[in-house]
């Protein structure tokens, strides 16, 4: 701990906090690096007097009460996998990190209710596994699931691949336990499908990115475990054809579409070139691809036959030019690998600019077409590699630097590129942050996009629930 | 308009309001009766200086601004079908009724997005029909759908028969347009499946029963139109067997269960006795029944065969003692009639006490068993006729007076009966208001059931969003 920190209000609380959480509940050295004070994307490296790791909700309540009295800010932290620096402390060392990691019990699973009561510090992967063991499925999947924790997943309203069918994290929450800004505990761990008794507080905390309260536990809805899964990669002429294909699957049986992902030809080419073991299941590359995953719990659904039937018609209509249906789990993995290695491949190709954007589903093809053209006009040779969740309207519109260009020069074009993309997004009534949230990276965009009455109401809610601004100050709201 | 009202602050605003909404937008006589100042259940008959009927959101904004300045309270009103008096004005004539009826346009339907942008005054039935015409389905159905309007449906987070599959009204909302307590308009009519840009305001207004803002329009999610529907009535030994049967359907394919309703033997007997045309499709009555409706958009699903297969096994296991599968739409209607006529039949049998309660789905059978026993112990001869949405844990635990008893005497036992039922509900971690809300009838229960930190947060939110308390004062919060 550097000397300059010892006299801060935060550091002055350390003895009292130690008395609450014990030695095991406090880390003071080293804390100013990953995995605590540096974020996942290495965008921010802050400082903190300590990482507080309470063992249970009562300890969190006592710690928050103490910090509230001293007006010392707190950054709640789960797996620290935020894409927007949402869980990293400020550089001035004024903020405690409150780690939820020790609240890691699955309290209860009920396979008839199809619910799971779970603490904030359980990783998403562990939660998925616990659901599977009970014969159910927690239908939420994101790249960071091995590290991301339930508390953060809910605080940021995580999305991912299965939103097209199951919605976002928000849609899976029946109940919450939250420590409020004065240290009071709200026990709202109800597992009811219907409960109209006052304001829906849980949905206020979900997605508030730790600025209104600390989520300590939750009741989540589960889904039946899939008995049959069918995966296909489809070569298509363009994004419009991919969207046409999505409409066909949706019209047939929307309840079976577990994922519908778009991949640009350029993005797949790059993966094939730089990722060992990546293989295209076609003789020649295509301008674009759609990855579709169907699943059902119904034992005799004949999903594979349905998939073939829809693809046959699409092939006949020229909507699909080639299709590969996975014949084994290994082949399923190989198809998904082409999608999942996009981020890694782009990293290896030099600097890249990421846009996590969404539009109404019907406008995704137009978004891809127009935003690609706008970026290519702005920077000659820029490689647009849009990919992601076409079925829910959320595209990761990533731009890779021109081959051979200076990465630093390209990154300096960051804002200009985001602006031309966002202009198209705005014109299509979309969002500048689909699933990654606001965190520290994007509050400056809030005034322009969500200003006026909307931002005013958000500010009034923040003031009402956290009048001293001790939870994640400076995040989300500009 | 009685003379005593002319000098109130509300009446003093009438000329200014008339200047905003015009003659067509104002009803001053007669207003102190149904359909305006008396509620659907005839529990409350209030008084109002006028029913204001603005033509659009801008007019509502101007009216609210005026009332906010004068601190005159407003009761937003849609179809006025609240079960808890939520849209009826107080008896002192101090409150305007703000009718949304003239905002009755379906603004847009997009069959690929599967969304509908719709104004608050459209009836639920009209909205369902508009969705069907577009080849989709608005998957929300309640008894009052012919009269209830979208604004009220959302403000009260309506539930109904299809919650088991599609969730409550809350789960169908992607965007909202709301007039706030200072008259500002929040345009949050986004039709995005993913949008993480700040607090989720829409879910705060949904279910707030008009106490935080006036919902003027919404974007709702649609579902694919069903191509196959299969309905069966199943005779079962008891509620536990009905719940067992639900588990079997859920394990087979939860996505096809469109409704799963429980009916008591006593309730069905009463319907058969007093409702003309009601017919039991079995040779002899049973202790209880389950009504299951399966539906799918998949054209070749073989739903009927699935239904038969599950019922065969259930019959073999003694879980079901008899089953009738509808062979036609007329037969489907006849089976549903036994369920839908419960309220009417009970009305004809004398006085009755209604409890709209919910518990976790796995505890519904225990709820029915224990609450029935508790009521029968309290009042000899009382006829417990629980029915409703077993698949989502919501039972209408209605109690009909003993045959030949004095209705007034029975109604005086109202609170005692509700208390013994609620004691069981509470023990099973349930809710005293599942889908009907709080309105004017149940705020007194909020302190006991939702008190402490939860109610404190609700009050802070009310204060933050409606500091002068002009929207529906005295409703929801005690």
Interface residues (C-beta under 8 A of the other chain):
Chain A: X110 X112 X113 X114 X115 X156 X157 X159 X163 X164 X167 X168 X170 X171 X180 X184 X185 X186 X187 X188 X190 X191 X192 X193 X194 X195 X196 X197 X198 X199 X200 X201 X203 X204 X206 X207 X208 X212 X223 X224 X243 X246 X247 X250 X251 X252 X253 X254 X255 X256 X296 X297 X298 X299 X300 X301 X306 X358 X359 X360 X361 X362 X389 X392 X393 X394 X429 X430 X431 X432 X433 X434 X435 X436 X437 X438 X446 X449 X450 X452 X453 X454 X455 X456 X457 X458 X460 X461 X463 X464 X465 X476 X477
Chain B: X110 X112 X113 X114 X115 X156 X157 X159 X163 X164 X167 X168 X170 X171 X180 X184 X185 X186 X187 X188 X190 X191 X192 X193 X194 X195 X196 X197 X198 X199 X200 X201 X203 X204 X206 X207 X208 X212 X223 X224 X243 X246 X247 X250 X251 X252 X253 X254 X255 X256 X296 X297 X298 X299 X300 X301 X306 X358 X359 X360 X361 X362 X389 X392 X393 X394 X429 X430 X431 X432 X433 X434 X435 X436 X437 X438 X446 X449 X450 X452 X453 X454 X455 X456 X457 X458 X460 X461 X463 X464 X465 X476 X477
